[in-house]
Amino acid sequence: MDAQLIRELEELGGEIRPSSLRECDEIIIDQPSYTARIALWGGHLVSFVPTGQADLLFQSENEGAQTRFGRRHFGVPVCWPWFGANTEDDDLPAHGLARYFRWQLVEVGRFKNGDAKIVIRLASEDHPLIEEMWPHAFELRQVFRLGEGFSINFSAANLSDKDMSVSEALHTYFHIGDNQTAQVHGLDGVTYVDKFDEGQEKTQKGVVSPCEELDRVYLDAPEQVALHDPILGRKLIIESEGARSKVLWNPGEALAKLRADMEEEDYRRFVCIETANALSNAYKIKAGEMHQLRFTVHVASLEQA
């Protein structure tokens, strides 16, 4: 890794540490108001812990299958350039390619207000296997902004000479005290596809609670939702740009017990609220163009308005 980047990371209060995740490195940022971890394997923001609080993100202790396309459940995996199963080739891995390859640290710095800035990159030209599996040249970047809460600005550039069809999600595992009492606010009246009920279209009524047995793609969803957690005494305000869908996922008790890549009780401690463009919200990136999506997470106490 570039020595200048290492020095800049150290000046930021960060360091590179070896990780057991596919034998790839992790970036650790330790600041007075938070600590954060970013795994270069898959480009995951793994953890964000405000000082004195529980982690905003969930990490399963189950390491899953130790294969290139074995999945683990933690942090913010990137699902790109397809969300869910690939509809044209069953042999391709679920949720795209981006989460299964090593990303590269390309920039370290600070924003004007002092927030930490970490930029990582994944380019198809750096991975011959990607070029075998996907016909379009591309470059992905994630800009992590870390401070009072965090944001991820995800960009995808189509470097090929043909339009590229994309569905995607930043598949965020939010850590909660108990999925029976957690509530997702802000989706009342929004149409969703219920993948646990044969893909039927339904309309959300009120808040989503309990956060269990969910596999829902909310279409044309609002830019802001909030996750209320009475056990941890906080609410997470989640704002997005460039994403028309919200996906809510929690497997529930029965399915969790059947999964080899998840501990039986994991489902109690997370709900996925995903910033996405999925199903009918999929789109095309024209040759030579770029698309961005971004989401920001702020923390407040439940007593605050």
N, C-alpha and C positions, 0 to 999 in steps of 0.2 A: 504494500500500500504506500502511496505517495507520502514522503516524510513531511512535506509541508502541511498536508491534511492532518497528519497525526499531531503536529505542533498546534495547529489551529483548534483541533478537538481538545487537546489538553488545556489550552487557554480558556476554552469554554467550560471547563470543569468536567470534561468527558474523557473516555478512554476506549480502546478496543480490547475486548476480552475473548478468549476462545470460548466456544459454545459446543454443547453436545448435539445441537440441532444440525444434523447432516455435516458435522465437523466444520461448520462455518463460524465466522466471528460474529460477535454482537457489539453494538455501540452502546455504551453506558453513559448517561448524562446524570450527574449528581449536582443539584442546585439546592440552595436553602429552602425553596418553596416546593420542590418536587424532585422525584427521581424518575428516569425513563429508560427503557431498553428498546433497541431496534435490532432485529435479527436480519442480517444480510441475506440469509437463505429465505427466499420468498418475499423479501422486502416487508416483513411484518413489523409494525409497531407492536411490541409484545406486552409492554407494561407502561402505565403512567400512574404514579402514586403521589398525589398531593401530600405534603407534609402533615402528619397527624391524621390522615384518612386512610381508608381502605383503597386498594387499587381500583381504578376506574374500569380496568379490563380484566377479563377472566382468562385463566390458564389452566387447562386440564393437566393433571399429572400423568395421564396416559399418553405415552409417546407414539402410539399407533404403529403401523407397519413401517419398518425401516427400509422402505423402497423409495425410489425417486418420486413416485406418485402416491405414496402413503400420506394420508391426511392427519393433521393434528388440530386440536380445537383450542385456539387461544388468540388473544390480541385482535389484530385487524388484518386478516388475510386479504389478498387482492385476487378477485375473480375476474379474469380478463384473458382472452377476448370473447369468451362465452360464459354465461351464467348457467349453473346446473349442468346437466348432461349435454354433450355435443349431439345435436340432432342429426348430423350428417355422417358421423363416424363413431360407432360405439366403442372403438378401441382407444379413443382419445380420453384423457383423464377428465373427471368432473371438475367444473369451475375453471376451465381454461388452463393457461400455461404459466402465468406470471408468478403464482405462488410456489412453483416447483423448481425454480432456478435461482442461482446466486445473483444478487444485485451488487452494484458497485457504488461505493461512497465517492461522490464527485464534488461536494461543496460543504463547507462548514462556516458558520458565521452567526451574526445576530441581526435581528430586525431593529428598526430605529427605536422601538420602545424597550429594547433589551431582551426580548424573547429569543430563545435559541433557534437557529435555523440549520437543519440537516437535510441535504439533498442526496438522493440515491437514484441510480439509473439501471435500467435493464434494456439492452439492445439485442435484437434478434441476431445481428451479425456476430455477436460474441459467443453464440451458442449454436453449434452445428445441429444439435438435436432439434432445437426450435425451428431451424430452417427446413429440416426434414418434415416436421409435423404441421407447419403453417406456411401457406404460400406467399404471405405478405411480409415485406421488411417493415420493421417498426422500431420505435424507441419510446420507452416509458420512463417517466420521472415521477418521483414523489418528493414533495417539499413538506417536511415536518416542521411545524411551528409549535414550540413548547414553552409554556409560561403558566399563566393562570388558566388552566385547561390546555387543550391542544387542538390543532387543526392539521388536516392532511389535504394538500392540493395534489391531485393525481392528474397527469397529462399523458395522452397517447398520441404520438405522431405517426401517421401513415407515410412511410418512406418508399412505398411501392408505386407502380404506375397504374394501379387499379383501385377502385373503391373497395373499402373493407367493411364488412358487416360486423357489428359489435353488440354484444350485451355484456353487462358488467355489474360488479358490486364491490364495495368495500365492506367486507363481511364481518362487521364489528361485534365481538363478543363482549357485551357489557356485564360487569360483575354486579350481582345483586345479592341482598341478604337472604331472600326467600322468594322463589317465583310465584308462590301462592298469594303474596301480598303486594308484589310489585305491580305498577300500573303504567301503561303507555298512553299518554294524553296527546291529542292533536289530530287524531285520525277519524273522528266522528263524521259520518256521512260520506266517507271515501269508499269507492268501489275496490274490492280486492278479489283476487283469484285464490281460492282455497285449495291448495295442492293436497291437503289431507282429506278432501272431500271431492275427489275426482275432477278437480279443476273448475268447480262451479264458481260463478261470479256471485258475490254477495256484497252487501253494504254494511260497513261498520256502524254499530250503534253504541254510542258512548265511549268510555275508555276500554282499553284492552286489559283485562284482568280476569283470572290469573294468567300469568305468562307461561302457559303450558300447552303442549300439543299444538304448536303453531307452525304452519308452513304457508305463509300468506304473502302474496305479492300485491301490494297496494299500488294501483295505477293512478298516475297523475296526482301524486300525493303532495301535501303541503311541504314547504321548505323547512318548517320547524315542527319538531315533536319534542316531548319531554318524558323522561323516565322517572317516575316517582318511586322512591324506595324507603318505606317507613322503617324498615329494620336498620338500615344504615343511616337513616335520618337525613337524606339528601335527595335532590332531584338533579338529573343531568339534562341540560338543554342542548338539543342536537339540531344544528342548522346546516342546510346543504345548499349547494348551487350546482347547476349543470346536471342534476339527477332528477328524473321524473318519477321514479319508483321508490318506495320504501318496502323492504322485505323484513318480515318478522319471523324468527325461527326459534323454536325450542322443541326438542323431540318428545318430551313427556316421558313418564316413567317406563311405560311398556317398551317403547322403541329404544330408549337409552340402555335398557338391560340387554338388548339384542346386539348392540354395537360393540365391536371389538376395539374401537378406537376411542372409547369414552368410558369413564368410571360410572358405575350405576347411579351415584348420587350427583353427578356433575350437573344434570339438568336443573337441579334446584337452585344453582348458584349463577346462572347466566340467562340472559335473553339476547338474541341477536337482533339488532336494529340496523339494517343495512342500507347504506346510501347506494342507490342502484339505478340502472336503466335495463329493465328486464321485460320479457314477454313482448307485449305490444309496444313497449317503450324502447325496444332495441332501435338502433339507428345505423347510419353509414358514415364512416369518415372518408371523405373524398381523397383521391390520390394527392399526396403532397400537403395535406392539411392535418390539423390537430384538434383534438377535443379535450376539454378539461372538466373534471368534477371535483368538488371540494366539500368537506364537511368539517364543522367546528363543534367542539364539546366544551360547555361551560358547566361548572358545578355551583349549586346554590343549596342552602338549607331548605327544608320543606316549609319552614315558617316564612321564608321570604316570598314576596309577591312575584 
